[in-house]
Amino acid sequence: MISTSHTAIHRKLVFRISLVGFLIALTAGFAVWQFEKEKIDQWILIKAESGFKRLNNSIRHLLNDPGNLNRLEMEKHAATILAQRDFMVTGRYVWIGIYDLKGTTVAQVPDISYEHIEQVETITGSIQPDADRRGNMGISVIKLNQIPHVQIVAPLSNERGELAAYGETIFAIAPKAIAAVETRALRLAAAAMVIVLLTTALLYPVINSLLSRVSRLSAKLFDANLAVLTVLGSAIAKRDSDTDAHNYRVTIISVKLAEELCLAADTIQRLIKGAFLHDVGKIGIEDGILHKPGRLTNEEFAVMQGHVPLGLDIVNKAEWIKEGMDIVAYHHEKYDGRGYNRGLAGKQIPEIARIFAIADVFDALTSHRPYKEPFSFEKTMDILQDGRGGHFDPDYIDAFASISRTLYDTYAGREDEALKSELDAIIKKYFYA
Ligand SMILES: [Fe+2]
């Protein structure tokens, strides 16, 4: 069933593809950014760690007698490392401390030229006696004035490989280095986003072309379904009264009443299918009874009633027309329960069948039949009012009364081509809109 136009599907497609593309691009960009940031952190730690090993190597020979560490020599070597500012573009050492195995300070050398050295000194010198003897490094990154500082506290070993002292270094990351790697990460994230968006844009014409093909196919399928509906409706009309006009009129009149009752569009779709096919079961009724000019005997009437189950058999064979089964099955039920085929009463009768019953009787009364002339508007409405609460739903009769004059003036007894055009407009409104 086509209830959404191609334009609406196209608009939905553009919106969804754009949204999904944007979300994937955002996710990809964020993932790349996180990955790069992690790489930066790892890189900084590796650099800081290698710097600490460098300190250990340069003073290893001074640690051979852990009980008698030479403060001046230590300070000299530490100062040399602090002076090597350009050996790493990532930053520089700004503070070095050396402690004996009891945690007592042997040497503490700050780089007094460093502008944030005072803040650095607030986080240093807190070595615990008996600190980690397993040789592990304690590494932490502390932000001072928005600049990350890598603090390493770790054991120092002598030339015999023995644990001989503890070292503490503070490595200040160069803001320029951070900016450079951040820019790189941002560029990579942006590149990832552009790639995803471009891929999405490239995929769009392919998806759109496939969608157009599917839309064309489903339009053809819908047209075929509609053709089945009209052919079946027309087939029974030809057997019953030689004209399609009754089907057209009852369908239009039923829809007008349904609109007056503000029924939902999908309910009106079912109503149209059912109204068109309401008497389709008459195909299976023998001519002698179907075309009998006089009154039917009880036996004949019982056979005639069989058009309801016969109609159900027919419409149940195809999913699309099956949606009209409520009218096919219940269009001869009466509000007071005296109808057939099931003897349902009141609201047990589906609403579209209750609507259709009014339209069907209204059309029969206002049309020419071999056994009668069309009734006047007044006589027709008197008969319908008599059936209020008996044959018909009283609320629906009231709603019908408010539009019946216009319906009578517009449709009563009409058989012209314009009737078909009007029905086509209704089908377009409810199935193609
Ligand atoms: Fe019928």
Boltz pocket constraint, residues with backbone or C-beta under 6 A from the ligand:
constraints:
  - pocket:
      binder: B
      contacts: [[A, 278], [A, 279], [A, 307], [A, 331], [A, 332]]
      max_distance: 6.0
